[in-house]
Amino acid sequence: MAEKSMLDRALALALEAHAGMIRKKDRIPYILHPMEVAVIAATLTCEEDVLAAAVLHDTVEDAGITLEEIAAVCSPSVAALVASETENKRVDLPPQETWKIRKTESLKVLKNAGDPRIKILWLSDKLANIRSFYRLWLREGDAMWQDFNETRPSEQAWYYRTIETLLADLKDTLAWQEYHALVEKIFGGIPR
């Protein structure tokens, strides 16, 4: 039997890590989100490290997998990519109190990213998120934010618009253009 590819190993780890988990707002099996992120990433690159990181990007933050486990199962490169998208959740504090701090720290990582693969991973994840938000926004309008850790649409707009700006070197891709269009649809009424 042939040895499993890195992507196969990453998928198996992600399936195990997210088993039984449900996305809180759209109520779908959680694993569908990282799989969507990987499909988006595959439109931007065929590099296996990025695709593996895409399916694993939430496992540390939301499913208790360690970066060391990812490095052992996949590679240190995949673990580093996942780390670029992993927030310090500060589990000892209410998430509403740490939202701005966590997002500011994350944006700093993105701003200082010298590795273009990090930007591909970020764009893939944030496009998947904004697609989900857009579906919710069409149903609920700005009331949708009441179930989030940050309830103010203006703060959400700040975060997603900053990501758009930091990823502008990917503006010639369909993924960035879709991200930009959805950000404008959701947050267009909020002054910059």
Protein Blocks (a to p, Z undefined) as FASTA:
>chain_A
ZZddfklmmmmmmmmmmgoiacfklopafklmmmmmmmmmmmmoccfklmmmmmmmmmmm
mnopafklmmmmmomklmmmmmmmpcceklmbcfklmmmmmmmmmmmmmmmpmblklmmm
mmmmmmmmmmmmmmmmmmnommlmmmpmblbfklmmmmmmmmmmmmmmmmmpmklmmmmm
mmmmmmmmpcZZ
